[in-house]
Amino acid sequence: MAEEKQSDESVKLFVGQVPKHMTEDQILAMFQEFALVDEVNIIKDKTTRASRGCCFVICPSSEEADKAVNACHNKKTLPGASSPLQVKYADGELERLEHKLFVGMLPKTVSDAEVSALFSEHGTIKDLQILRGSQQTSKGCAFLKFETKEQALAAIEALNGKHKMEGSAVPLVVKWADTEKERQARKAQKALSQMSDVPDADSRQHTSLFGALPMGYMPPYNGYGYQTTGAYGLLQYRLPPVQNQHAFNNQIPPVNRSNALSPSSFLGSPFQTLPGVQYPMPYPRGITSNRPFSGSAGSISPTTNSQSAAYSSVNTKSGGQVEGCWKS
């Protein structure tokens, strides 16, 4: 029984800046000059099994551990090391030695006296802290420390998930307090979950890298044909509204209008409108042209030859004006 109690009270220290050539026996002999040490475990590389320059030192009690820390931490430099030894309590050791418990699901109106009276039935309370907000209202949780580990275990066994305090609809949560390492891991996990919960903005409203439009993008329909947004570079800009320019007469200089072809980038004809011609009129694939109503004056008659289908021609009673016909 005494050996079990000694094992519970033993303390693990982390020691850094240890020369890699030193053995566990050499490190043990060095620490025994200042305190009682039960064991030394060198931390080794998993692949090469070589020392990583640090180790764990097991002391029989917190008093002996404090002696080792006070004598060696930042004070003793071993041969072959460039910096003094770094000696501190290993992660989780302080919380374990303090017998610190976390208590959750407390009523918002609970007082320190009520919590202390409940947990005092299982041992001596060394410290109690109820977490409170800015208005001094309880957050529904607390930390407390028992004098011994056995008392803390008894409180966990008797109250965790079994006891409901007055004013609470759920039983208490009583467990060991998280270590600093566990708290950091919990914060990182919470931050990742918050990032994944942020709704993604509508990617269709933004250009992707190098100005390329994202997949699934559909430009707005303007009634005459599709006019996409300019996408040169990383920023979008609106193209000139060519459908608002009357008859598109200003798209081709007058000197070139007699023999100009209709460029594919224009949404309509660059020539003057003719009587009886509906202008512009949407084609099935979003292209507009000077196609008249059937049976009206100035009808369009398709012209074909042996090589290719010709563009439409426009005839009038007073004379015809050929619009961009190809002739072999």
Buried (B, 14 or more C-beta within 10 A) or exposed (E): EEEEEEEEBBBBBBBBBBBEEBEBEEBBEBBEEBBBBBEBEBBBEEEEEEBBBBBBBBBBBBEBBBBBBEBBBEEBBBEEBEEBBBBBBBBBBBBBBBBBBBBBBBBEEBEEEBBBEBBBEBBEBBEBEBBEEEEEEBEBBBBBBBEBBBBBBBBBEBBBEEEBBEEBEEBBBBEBBBBEEBEEEEEEEEEEEEEEEEEEEEEEEEBEEEEEBEEEBEEEEEEBBEBEEEBEEEEBEEEEEBBEEEBBBEBBEEEEEEEBEBEEEBBBBBBEBBEBBEBBBBEEEEBBBBBBEEEEEBBBEEBEEEEEEBBBBBBBEEEEBBBBEEEE
